[in-house]
Amino acid sequence: MTNKGMFEDAIKLEKKDRKIKKLNIRIKDLMAINQEHQSINGKLRAELEIEKKNHTLSREALELEVRVKDKELGRLMKKLQNKSL
């Protein structure tokens, strides 16, 4: 091997080392992003569960209110029919 070949190999190794270092830094950054994503995702899922429960409770309350109003309307209708007879 000539002297020129030795330097080319050293340059290639140095480039690979720099590339490996950059990739390792990128991996660390991506791992941090992934960790943050998982944390945010967990919080959002918990919040979504709470909202689903609140929605269900609101819906049940509205259905109950509609039933009560229907009964009241039915009672008033009967009262009106009795008066008109």
C-alpha positions in Angstrom: 0.0 0.0 0.0 1.3 3.4 -0.9 1.3 6.4 1.4 -1.5 7.9 -0.6 -3.7 4.8 0.2 -3.0 5.1 3.9 -4.2 8.7 4.0 -7.3 7.9 1.9 -8.2 5.1 4.4 -7.6 7.5 7.3 -9.8 10.1 5.7 -12.6 7.5 5.1 -12.4 6.3 8.7 -12.5 9.9 9.9 -15.6 10.6 7.7 -17.3 7.4 9.0 -16.5 8.4 12.6 -18.0 11.9 12.1 -21.1 10.3 10.4 -21.5 7.9 13.3 -21.2 10.7 15.9 -23.9 12.7 14.0 -26.1 9.7 13.8 -25.7 8.9 17.5 -26.6 12.5 18.3 -29.6 12.2 16.0 -30.7 9.0 17.8 -30.5 10.7 21.1 -32.6 13.6 19.8 -35.2 11.2 18.4 -35.3 9.2 21.6 -36.0 12.5 23.5 -38.7 13.4 21.0 -40.2 9.9 21.3 -40.3 10.1 25.1 -42.0 13.5 24.9 -44.5 12.2 22.4 -45.4 9.3 24.6 -45.9 11.6 27.6 -48.1 14.0 25.6 -50.0 11.1 24.1 -50.7 9.6 27.5 -51.9 13.0 28.8 -54.2 13.4 25.8 -55.6 9.9 26.2 -56.4 10.6 29.8 -58.0 13.9 28.9 -60.0 12.2 26.2 -61.3 9.6 28.6 -62.5 12.4 31.0 -64.2 14.2 28.1 -65.9 11.0 27.0 -67.2 10.5 30.6 -68.4 14.1 30.7 -70.1 13.7 27.4 -71.9 10.6 28.5 -73.0 12.3 31.7 -74.2 15.4 29.8 -76.1 13.2 27.3 -77.8 11.2 30.1 -78.7 14.5 31.9 -80.2 15.8 28.7 -82.2 12.6 28.0 -83.5 12.7 31.6 -84.5 16.3 31.1 -86.3 15.5 27.9 -88.2 12.7 29.6 -89.2 14.9 32.4 -90.4 17.6 30.0 -92.3 15.0 27.9 -94.1 13.8 31.1 -94.9 17.4 32.0 -96.2 18.1 28.5 -98.3 14.9 28.6 -99.7 15.9 31.9 -100.6 19.4 30.6 -102.2 18.0 27.5 -104.4 15.7 29.5 -105.3 18.6 31.7 -106.3 20.6 28.6 -108.3 17.7 27.2 -110.2 17.3 30.4 -111.1 21.0 30.5 -112.3 21.0 26.9 -114.6 18.0 27.5 
